[in-house]
């Protein structure tokens, strides 16, 4: 029996790590998550691996110990087929933040996150207009159809689109048009699997979800920031100023809206980012253009531009290098893009001091480093 067991052990292919994993390789896990399905682990002849009985006793696996004695076969100890960040009981251990299921040297393991982990806000569930209402589509599959008269947040739940906004979109859209109802995080920088809305809700921090609520589709979103240092690498300032030809009350309102739209925006390394898209600017009549531009955005725009360019960023898209810093045709928040060419994330902090036309605007670009 010993000879047969040795022969079988030598010629039977080792068990694939993916067979024993309770999750997919590339999935996000946290310290304490169960990552091994013990019931899927192969048993081997006890006569060839009597030492596994000792491992059962160490792991308090008394049922397996008794079964092994009675049947002559014993379960392979978890730590013989898994890496160092999986405990003897099959749980992820030994790290902080969002780890990732991996295969290392033929063993199932969990790798800790790098210092910075980020992904991109991507539509996951959409509403598509039809002749009679809408189809709710998740990952290219229709999961529900709703008649036009029944459209509401009760029948079409979404934390991203309000009931009134959904109905307005339906009234203004054409058949075949779509609107995003929920989002996932994709193209994550360390190559891990996409993180779907349920995982965002249950596994990521509230900060991540709140950040996603404020920024447009396609925006980069930091999932994990393990930096230990924050350094100011760029500053800027300006004053709102007085212009008799414009409504200065509305200009101040737009300046404050600009600040709200850009404050606390984080731009990962080698990535574009915009301001928030949940802010609304007010049109200020301008006789010279015969329209209602968002006047008042240029003073805080100059402060932002100075801070990010001092930090090493190029001139942001949607901005000019002159006194009128914001291109008149773009939204001053979601229509401006700042590119971070550095190897570390940048955080924009922008605020106001005072009020009225003498209101001052200050901006800082803060760099996170390990």
Backbone torsions as a table, in degrees:
resi	resn	phi	psi	omega
1	UNK	NA	-37.0	178.9
2	UNK	-63.9	-42.6	-179.7
3	UNK	-64.8	-42.2	178.9
4	UNK	-63.3	-44.1	-179.2
5	UNK	-61.7	-42.0	179.5
6	UNK	-64.1	-39.8	179.3
7	UNK	-65.3	-46.4	179.0
8	UNK	-60.6	-43.3	-178.5
9	UNK	-63.5	-31.5	-177.4
10	UNK	-79.3	-30.9	-172.2
11	UNK	-106.1	-20.3	178.5
12	UNK	-78.2	128.8	-179.7
13	UNK	-57.3	143.6	178.4
14	UNK	-61.7	152.1	-179.4
15	UNK	-68.3	134.4	179.7
16	UNK	-68.5	135.2	178.6
17	UNK	-57.5	-31.0	-178.8
18	UNK	-67.8	-21.9	179.9
19	UNK	-68.9	-30.7	-175.7
20	UNK	-98.1	-6.9	-177.8
21	UNK	-76.4	137.4	176.2
22	UNK	-84.7	-6.0	179.9
23	UNK	-133.4	175.2	178.2
24	UNK	-86.2	146.9	173.3
25	UNK	-59.8	131.0	-177.2
26	UNK	99.2	-9.4	178.9
27	UNK	-72.1	155.4	178.5
28	UNK	-87.4	131.9	177.6
29	UNK	-136.4	159.9	178.6
30	UNK	-119.9	162.7	177.6
31	UNK	-54.0	126.4	-179.8
32	UNK	99.2	-8.8	177.8
33	UNK	-75.4	140.8	175.5
34	UNK	-76.2	124.3	-175.9
35	UNK	-121.6	-5.7	-179.2
36	UNK	-119.9	130.5	173.0
37	UNK	-90.5	99.7	-174.5
38	UNK	-59.0	-33.4	-177.2
39	UNK	-66.5	-16.9	-178.4
40	UNK	-93.1	-5.0	-178.6
41	UNK	-76.2	133.1	-178.9
42	UNK	-64.1	152.3	170.3
43	UNK	-103.1	150.3	-178.1
44	UNK	-127.4	161.5	-179.6
45	UNK	-60.9	129.6	-179.3
46	UNK	-63.4	-32.3	-177.7
47	UNK	-64.1	-26.5	-179.6
48	UNK	-92.5	-23.2	-179.4
49	UNK	-131.9	60.9	178.6
50	UNK	-62.8	-23.2	-179.7
51	UNK	-65.7	-19.6	179.4
52	UNK	-67.4	-24.1	175.3
53	UNK	-62.4	-38.3	178.0
54	UNK	-63.8	-38.9	179.0
55	UNK	-65.1	-37.0	177.4
56	UNK	-60.9	-42.6	-179.8
57	UNK	-67.4	-39.1	177.3
58	UNK	-62.0	-37.3	-178.0
59	UNK	-89.0	3.6	-177.7
60	UNK	60.8	30.6	177.5
61	UNK	-89.5	70.1	-172.8
62	UNK	-70.1	-35.0	178.5
63	UNK	-63.0	-43.5	179.0
64	UNK	-65.9	-35.6	178.9
65	UNK	-61.7	-47.7	-178.5
66	UNK	-66.4	-42.4	179.2
67	UNK	-62.2	-39.0	-180.0
68	UNK	-64.0	-42.8	179.4
69	UNK	-62.9	-40.1	-175.7
70	UNK	-77.2	-35.0	-172.4
71	UNK	-101.4	-20.7	-177.8
72	UNK	85.7	5.0	176.2
73	UNK	-126.8	144.3	-175.4
74	UNK	-130.9	144.6	-179.6
75	UNK	-74.1	137.9	177.1
76	UNK	-62.9	130.8	178.2
77	UNK	-60.6	141.6	-177.3
78	UNK	-58.1	-41.4	-175.0
79	UNK	-71.5	-7.6	175.7
80	UNK	-82.8	-16.6	-176.5
81	UNK	-126.9	9.9	177.9
82	UNK	-130.4	166.0	-178.7
83	UNK	-87.9	-174.2	-171.5
84	UNK	-71.6	-16.7	-179.7
85	UNK	-99.2	20.7	171.9
86	UNK	-124.9	127.8	-176.6
87	UNK	-73.1	170.3	179.3
88	UNK	-66.0	-13.1	177.6
89	UNK	-99.1	-1.7	176.4
90	UNK	94.1	16.8	-178.9
91	UNK	-105.6	147.1	175.0
92	UNK	-65.0	138.6	-175.6
93	UNK	-155.5	158.9	169.6
94	UNK	86.7	20.8	180.0
95	UNK	-154.2	166.6	175.4
96	UNK	-115.8	152.8	176.2
97	UNK	83.9	-171.7	-177.3
98	UNK	-80.0	102.9	176.4
99	UNK	-79.7	-179.5	-177.4
100	UNK	-141.2	134.5	176.4
101	UNK	-68.0	128.3	-179.2
102	UNK	-139.9	169.9	170.2
103	UNK	-112.6	117.1	178.3
104	UNK	-119.3	120.0	178.4
105	UNK	52.0	42.3	177.0
106	UNK	76.9	6.7	-179.8
107	UNK	-118.0	147.9	174.4
108	UNK	-72.2	134.2	-178.2
109	UNK	-151.9	172.5	174.4
110	UNK	-123.3	127.2	177.7
111	UNK	-98.1	134.9	177.9
112	UNK	-65.8	159.2	178.6
113	UNK	-70.4	154.1	170.5
114	UNK	-69.6	179.8	-178.9
115	UNK	-60.4	-36.3	-178.9
116	UNK	-130.1	132.2	176.0
117	UNK	-131.2	129.5	178.1
118	UNK	-146.4	156.9	175.4
119	UNK	-137.8	-169.4	-176.0
120	UNK	-125.6	134.9	-179.7
121	UNK	-66.6	118.2	-172.3
122	UNK	-133.3	134.1	179.0
123	UNK	-54.9	133.6	179.9
124	UNK	-115.3	-43.5	176.1
125	UNK	-125.0	133.0	-178.9
126	UNK	-128.4	158.5	169.7
127	UNK	-105.6	127.5	-179.1
128	UNK	-114.5	125.5	-177.3
129	UNK	-71.6	135.3	175.8
130	UNK	-120.7	-178.7	-179.8
131	UNK	-67.3	-24.9	-175.6
132	UNK	-115.7	-5.6	-177.6
133	UNK	169.2	-127.7	178.6
134	UNK	-139.7	151.7	168.5
135	UNK	-105.6	132.9	174.5
136	UNK	-93.1	120.8	-171.9
137	UNK	-118.3	125.9	175.8
138	UNK	-120.9	120.3	179.5
139	UNK	50.5	49.1	175.7
140	UNK	69.0	14.5	176.9
141	UNK	-120.6	132.1	177.4
142	UNK	-74.8	119.9	-178.3
143	UNK	-106.3	-14.2	-178.3
144	UNK	-167.8	147.3	173.7
145	UNK	-121.1	138.2	-177.5
146	UNK	-129.0	131.7	178.6
147	UNK	-71.2	158.8	-177.0
148	UNK	-59.0	-38.5	-177.2
149	UNK	-72.4	-16.7	-176.7
150	UNK	-101.7	3.5	-176.8
151	UNK	-67.1	119.8	176.2
152	UNK	-165.6	173.4	178.3
153	UNK	-72.6	-10.4	174.2
154	UNK	-76.6	-40.9	180.0
155	UNK	-90.5	-24.0	179.6
156	UNK	-128.7	74.6	-176.1
157	UNK	-66.3	136.2	178.1
158	UNK	-161.4	134.6	174.4
159	UNK	-88.7	-6.7	-177.6
160	UNK	-98.5	-24.3	-176.5
161	UNK	-126.9	124.2	179.3
162	UNK	-75.5	164.6	179.2
163	UNK	-57.9	-47.2	-178.0
164	UNK	-67.3	-38.5	179.9
165	UNK	-67.2	-36.5	179.5
166	UNK	-65.8	-43.8	179.4
167	UNK	-67.1	-38.8	178.3
168	UNK	-64.4	-42.1	177.2
169	UNK	-60.0	-43.7	-177.9
170	UNK	-62.2	-41.3	-178.5
171	UNK	-68.1	-31.5	-175.3
172	UNK	-94.5	-11.4	-172.3
173	UNK	-92.5	169.8	176.9
174	UNK	-106.8	159.4	177.2
175	UNK	-58.3	129.7	-178.1
176	UNK	100.7	-17.6	176.9
177	UNK	-68.5	155.3	-179.3
178	UNK	-135.4	157.4	175.2
179	UNK	-137.6	139.0	-177.8
180	UNK	-76.2	134.3	177.8
181	UNK	-106.8	-27.6	-179.7
182	UNK	-150.5	158.3	-173.1
183	UNK	-133.0	151.9	171.6
184	UNK	-115.7	176.8	173.7
185	UNK	-112.7	124.1	-175.3
186	UNK	-127.5	174.8	178.4
187	UNK	49.6	47.1	-177.2
188	UNK	-70.3	138.9	-166.6
189	UNK	-63.1	-25.5	-179.7
190	UNK	-96.3	9.8	173.9
191	UNK	83.6	5.8	-179.4
192	UNK	-70.4	167.1	-179.5
193	UNK	-64.9	156.3	175.1
194	UNK	-55.4	149.0	178.2
195	UNK	-107.8	114.4	-174.4
196	UNK	-81.8	170.1	-175.4
197	UNK	-56.0	-39.0	179.7
198	UNK	-63.0	-39.9	178.5
199	UNK	-68.8	-37.6	177.2
200	UNK	-60.9	-41.1	-177.8
201	UNK	-68.0	-41.1	-171.5
202	UNK	-99.8	-25.2	-171.6
203	UNK	-109.9	-30.1	-178.0
204	UNK	-93.3	166.1	-176.7
205	UNK	-70.9	158.4	175.7
206	UNK	-60.0	-31.2	179.1
207	UNK	-59.5	-40.6	-179.8
208	UNK	-62.0	-47.6	-179.2
209	UNK	-64.2	-43.3	179.5
210	UNK	-63.7	-37.8	178.5
211	UNK	-64.0	-43.3	179.8
212	UNK	-62.9	-33.8	179.9
213	UNK	-64.4	-29.2	-172.9
214	UNK	-90.4	-25.0	-170.1
215	UNK	-107.2	156.0	-174.3
216	UNK	-72.9	166.0	174.7
217	UNK	-57.3	136.4	-178.2
218	UNK	93.7	-8.6	-177.2
219	UNK	-69.4	142.9	173.5
220	UNK	-73.9	141.8	-177.1
221	UNK	-132.9	122.3	177.1
222	UNK	-71.9	127.6	178.0
223	UNK	-95.3	-34.5	-178.2
224	UNK	-148.9	135.1	178.3
225	UNK	-132.4	103.5	-179.0
226	UNK	-100.2	21.9	-178.4
227	UNK	-67.7	145.2	177.7
228	UNK	-106.8	-8.1	-177.8
229	UNK	-129.4	144.1	173.6
230	UNK	-130.6	122.5	-177.3
231	UNK	-125.9	133.6	176.1
232	UNK	-76.0	118.2	-176.7
233	UNK	-115.5	0.4	177.9
234	UNK	-164.3	142.5	178.5
235	UNK	-136.9	159.9	176.1
236	UNK	-159.5	156.6	177.2
237	UNK	-155.0	157.8	177.9
238	UNK	-160.6	175.6	178.9
239	UNK	-126.4	141.8	-177.7
240	UNK	-58.5	-49.4	178.2
241	UNK	81.4	165.3	-177.5
242	UNK	-115.1	134.1	176.7
243	UNK	-134.3	113.4	-174.4
244	UNK	-62.5	-29.4	-175.9
245	UNK	-78.9	-7.3	-178.3
246	UNK	-120.2	162.2	173.8
247	UNK	-79.1	104.4	-174.0
248	UNK	-74.2	-21.8	174.1
249	UNK	-65.9	-44.4	178.3
250	UNK	-69.3	-33.4	176.9
251	UNK	-62.0	-42.5	177.9
252	UNK	-63.6	-40.1	178.5
253	UNK	-60.7	-42.4	179.7
254	UNK	-68.7	-35.6	178.0
255	UNK	-64.0	-41.9	178.3
256	UNK	-67.6	-35.4	177.4
257	UNK	-65.2	-39.9	177.0
258	UNK	-59.2	-46.1	-179.9
259	UNK	-61.0	-44.4	177.9
260	UNK	-62.5	-38.1	-177.9
261	UNK	-68.5	-27.2	-175.3
262	UNK	-110.3	-18.3	-176.4
263	UNK	-62.3	133.8	178.1
264	UNK	70.0	17.5	172.5
265	UNK	-71.6	132.4	-179.9
266	UNK	-112.3	129.6	-179.0
267	UNK	-114.1	109.2	179.2
268	UNK	-63.6	167.9	-179.2
269	UNK	-60.5	139.2	173.8
270	UNK	53.5	42.4	-174.5
271	UNK	-140.7	149.0	172.8
272	UNK	-89.0	148.2	172.8
273	UNK	-147.3	150.9	176.4
274	UNK	-114.6	175.9	170.7
275	UNK	-78.0	-175.1	-176.3
276	UNK	-71.2	156.9	175.4
277	UNK	-113.2	11.4	177.5
278	UNK	-102.7	20.6	175.8
279	UNK	-114.1	152.4	-176.1
280	UNK	-126.9	126.6	177.7
281	UNK	-92.8	154.6	-178.9
282	UNK	-104.0	134.3	177.4
283	UNK	-71.1	135.5	178.4
284	UNK	-116.2	121.7	-174.6
285	UNK	-62.0	134.3	178.8
286	UNK	-131.7	108.5	-176.8
287	UNK	-63.3	-28.7	-176.4
288	UNK	-69.2	-25.1	178.8
289	UNK	-112.3	-6.4	179.5
290	UNK	63.9	33.6	-178.9
291	UNK	-151.6	-163.0	-175.2
292	UNK	-127.6	75.2	177.2
293	UNK	-70.2	170.0	178.4
294	UNK	-87.8	59.6	179.9
295	UNK	-60.1	143.9	-175.5
296	UNK	107.5	-14.0	179.2
297	UNK	-81.6	-21.7	-175.4
298	UNK	-67.7	-40.2	178.3
299	UNK	-59.5	-51.2	176.1
300	UNK	-66.6	-26.3	175.8
301	UNK	-62.3	-39.0	179.0
302	UNK	-65.9	-38.1	178.4
303	UNK	-65.9	-44.8	178.2
304	UNK	-61.7	-47.6	-177.6
305	UNK	-59.0	-44.7	-179.2
306	UNK	-62.5	-41.7	-176.7
307	UNK	-66.8	-47.0	-175.5
308	UNK	-73.9	-33.0	179.3
309	UNK	-73.4	-33.2	174.0
310	UNK	-65.7	-29.0	178.7
311	UNK	-76.9	-4.6	178.1
312	UNK	107.7	1.4	179.6
313	UNK	-79.9	149.0	173.6
314	UNK	-73.8	172.1	176.8
315	UNK	-55.4	123.2	-177.9
316	UNK	-60.0	145.6	173.8
317	UNK	-65.8	137.1	-177.6
318	UNK	90.9	3.6	178.5
319	UNK	-125.7	156.8	174.3
320	UNK	-113.1	168.4	-177.8
321	UNK	-88.7	-1.8	-176.6
322	UNK	-90.8	-168.8	-179.1
323	UNK	-63.5	-39.3	175.5
324	UNK	-83.1	90.3	-166.8
325	UNK	-74.4	-29.5	-175.2
326	UNK	-100.3	125.5	176.5
327	UNK	-60.3	131.4	-169.9
328	UNK	-62.8	-23.7	-174.2
329	UNK	-90.3	-3.9	-175.5
330	UNK	-107.7	155.4	170.6
331	UNK	-70.1	126.4	-174.4
332	UNK	-65.8	-10.8	177.4
333	UNK	-107.4	-73.2	-175.9
334	UNK	-75.1	-12.4	-178.8
335	UNK	-92.0	-7.2	178.1
336	UNK	-101.8	136.3	178.5
337	UNK	-120.3	132.0	176.7
338	UNK	-112.2	128.9	179.2
339	UNK	-102.1	129.9	178.0
340	UNK	-100.7	105.3	-177.4
341	UNK	-86.1	0.0	-175.6
342	UNK	-86.2	174.5	-179.3
343	UNK	-89.5	5.2	-176.7
344	UNK	-134.3	153.7	179.7
345	UNK	-66.1	149.0	174.1
346	UNK	-117.1	137.1	175.3
347	UNK	-115.2	130.8	179.1
348	UNK	-95.9	125.7	174.3
349	UNK	-119.7	124.5	-176.7
350	UNK	-139.6	137.5	-175.2
351	UNK	-152.2	169.3	-179.2
352	UNK	-118.8	156.8	174.2
353	UNK	-133.5	127.2	-179.2
354	UNK	85.9	-167.4	-178.3
355	UNK	-151.4	173.3	-180.0
356	UNK	70.8	-163.6	-175.5
357	UNK	-71.0	-12.8	176.3
358	UNK	-93.6	6.5	-179.1
359	UNK	-60.4	133.8	179.2
360	UNK	-100.0	146.3	178.1
361	UNK	-123.0	131.8	-179.7
362	UNK	-123.7	146.3	178.5
363	UNK	-139.9	147.0	175.5
364	UNK	-134.9	144.7	169.5
365	UNK	-108.8	118.3	-177.0
366	UNK	-109.0	129.9	-179.0
367	UNK	-102.7	129.8	176.0
368	UNK	-91.0	130.1	176.7
369	UNK	-134.8	153.6	179.1
370	UNK	-61.8	NA	NA
